[in-house]
């Protein structure tokens, strides 16, 4: 049950981020694998990055780069990218990026 709640929460936040960034098809956030593709599109990459996000060991590097890229794409400081990697804190950072009104640069 907890996994379903976490999935719905992250999908909702990703959809809002995509909507704010005027991405086509923000509803991809609700569909497994397509949500990773949507994340890659938000950070400025495409299918190749999406595939690499699922390759064992290699994926660790690409998820770190995606976290930092998401912070940058949303106009936030690199610290937000680091916060996305910390368990439990990442949910607060995701909410802040998805629904926060303040844009930061740096």
C-alpha positions in Angstrom: 0.0 0.0 0.0 2.8 2.4 0.8 4.4 1.8 -2.6 1.2 2.8 -4.3 1.0 6.0 -2.3 4.6 6.9 -3.1 4.0 6.1 -6.8 0.9 8.3 -6.9 2.7 11.1 -5.1 5.7 11.1 -7.3 3.6 10.8 -10.5 1.4 13.7 -9.4 4.5 15.9 -8.7 6.2 14.9 -12.0 3.0 15.7 -13.9 2.8 19.2 -12.3 6.5 19.8 -13.1 5.9 18.8 -16.7 2.8 20.9 -16.9 4.7 24.0 -15.5 7.4 23.4 -18.1 4.8 23.2 -20.9 5.9 19.7 -21.9 3.7 17.8 -24.3 1.8 14.9 -22.7 2.3 15.5 -19.0 0.0 12.5 -18.4 3.0 10.3 -19.2 3.9 10.8 -15.5 1.2 8.2 -14.6 2.6 5.4 -16.8 5.6 3.3 -15.8 8.6 3.7 -18.1 6.9 6.6 -19.9 7.4 8.6 -16.7 11.1 8.1 -16.9 11.0 9.2 -20.5 9.1 12.3 -19.4 11.7 13.0 -16.8 14.4 12.7 -19.4 12.5 15.1 -21.7 12.2 17.6 -19.0 15.9 17.6 -18.4 16.6 17.9 -22.2 17.4 14.3 -23.1 15.5 11.6 -24.9 15.2 7.9 -25.6 18.9 7.1 -25.2 18.9 8.4 -21.6 15.6 6.7 -20.9 17.1 3.3 -21.9 20.3 4.0 -19.9 18.2 4.7 -16.8 17.3 1.0 -16.7 20.8 -0.4 -17.3 22.2 -1.9 -14.0 25.2 0.0 -12.5 25.1 2.6 -15.3 21.7 3.7 -14.1 23.1 5.0 -10.8 25.2 7.7 -12.6 22.3 8.6 -14.9 19.8 8.9 -12.0 22.3 11.3 -10.2 22.7 13.3 -13.4 18.9 13.4 -13.8 18.4 14.6 -10.3 20.8 17.5 -10.8 19.4 18.1 -14.3 15.8 18.3 -12.9 16.9 20.9 -10.4 18.5 22.9 -13.1 15.6 22.6 -15.5 13.2 23.8 -12.9 15.4 26.9 -12.2 16.5 25.6 -8.8 20.0 25.5 -7.3 22.1 22.3 -7.6 21.4 21.7 -3.9 17.9 20.6 -4.9 19.4 17.9 -7.1 21.3 16.6 -4.1 18.1 16.7 -2.0 16.4 14.5 -4.6 18.9 11.8 -3.8 18.3 11.7 0.0 15.6 9.3 1.1 12.5 11.0 2.6 14.0 14.5 2.0 13.5 13.9 -1.7 9.7 13.9 -1.2 9.8 17.4 0.3 12.2 18.7 -2.4 9.9 17.2 -5.1 6.9 18.9 -3.6 8.8 22.2 -3.4 9.8 22.0 -7.0 6.4 20.9 -8.2 4.3 23.4 -6.3 6.7 26.1 -5.0 6.3 29.6 -6.4 9.8 30.8 -5.9 12.3 30.4 -8.8 16.0 30.3 -7.8 19.0 30.4 -10.0 22.6 29.3 -9.6 
